[in-house]
Amino acid sequence: MILVAGAGAAGANVAYHLALLGAEDVVLCDRGEVAGGSTSRAMGGVRQQFSTAVEVRLARDSIDFFAGLGPPFFEQVGYLFLATSEAGAEALEERRALQASLGVPVESVDASFVRGLALDDVRAAVFCAEDGVADPPAVARELVRRAVEAGVELREHTDAASLLEQADTVVIACGPWSAELGRRVGVELPIRPLCRQLLATNALPSLPASLPMVVESETGFHFRRRGERLVLAMGDAQPRWGFATDVDETVYDDRLARLARRYPPAAGLGIAEAWAGLYDMTPDAHPIVGRVADGVYAACGFSGHGFMQSPAVGRALAELIVTGASSLDLAPYGLGRFGEEAAFPETLVL
């Protein structure tokens, strides 16, 4: 039996691609429900604009899959990064050059093409029209539906630990809970949970359907349209490590002020809803993907980028399990890299 532990975006993609490759006796399990964990609380951005090649490649190799799903699962409205300082503009251009060298169609632009944005302090802007926003729980549920239709067995409300003795192959795709299962199979995964919070505004009926994800490069403040609301996010001043997912209401005024400053049509809006989820962080903010022990594989440690990278990871890991080789070079994502001297951490963790 191939046991895929975790029915969020990563596990759903692994199970689905295993089924596409003809794998038999695949069981996808979750202690809760499909997309009931971190995937249900994700921002849903899908971008290829990262600061390191290893992250760009995973996102680049996932974008066609999302585009194939199309609306309502994925809307290719683009990602717009804004820099408000000279140093920020230089960093933006360096990243754009790296991304373009890897085949990502990101361009320097005049951001005034997005109506309503306040741009008086903006020194530079880059835009990738292939990027966009998605509905993470809906995508995960759709992939699980397809996987089950292709023969995968789904077991919700089932702890993977209870099935380990029956499994020949185990895939750890439990997000921030992956280290716990790793220890059960004798593998130490350097993953820590980090709480990140999202805020949804009151309705703003005049929101254009084409509004891209807008990111302030220096601060990390970003927002997207979700229906008639805007969803806002930004890292906390002090990282909130641990499994607690309490909502911090003290940041509301600051986040709303930032929104009104950058997007004046939203001035006066309040917060209608807020929630927090968990990132599964690794020391270098790169995921752990591949074989980690005999019969044990990992698809975790995505550091907030799991949903957008899950199609490429699902396909690559399924290939490795079924054929013994992957079309994607998984060496940069190996567990063995930790403890080595060279480290190129991903800096665009939003």
Buried (B, 14 or more C-beta within 10 A) or exposed (E): EBBBBBBBBBBBBBBBBBBBEEBEBBBBBBBBBBBBBBBBBBBBBBBBBBBBBBBBBBBBBBBEBBEEBEEEBBBBBBBBBBBBBEEBBEBBBEBBEBBBEBEBEBEEBEBEEBEEBEBEEBBBBBBBBBBBBBBBBBBBBBBBBBBBEBEBEBBBEBBBBEBBEEBEBBBBBBBBBBBBBBEBBEBEBBBBBBBBBBBBBBEBEEBEEEBBBBBBBBBEBBBBBBEEBBBBBBBEEEEBEEEEBEBEEEBBEEBBEBBBBBBEBBEEBEBEEBEBBBBBBBBBBBBBBBBBBEBBBBBBBBBBBBBBBBBBBBBBBBBBBBEEEBEBEBEBBBBEBBEEEEEBEBEBBB
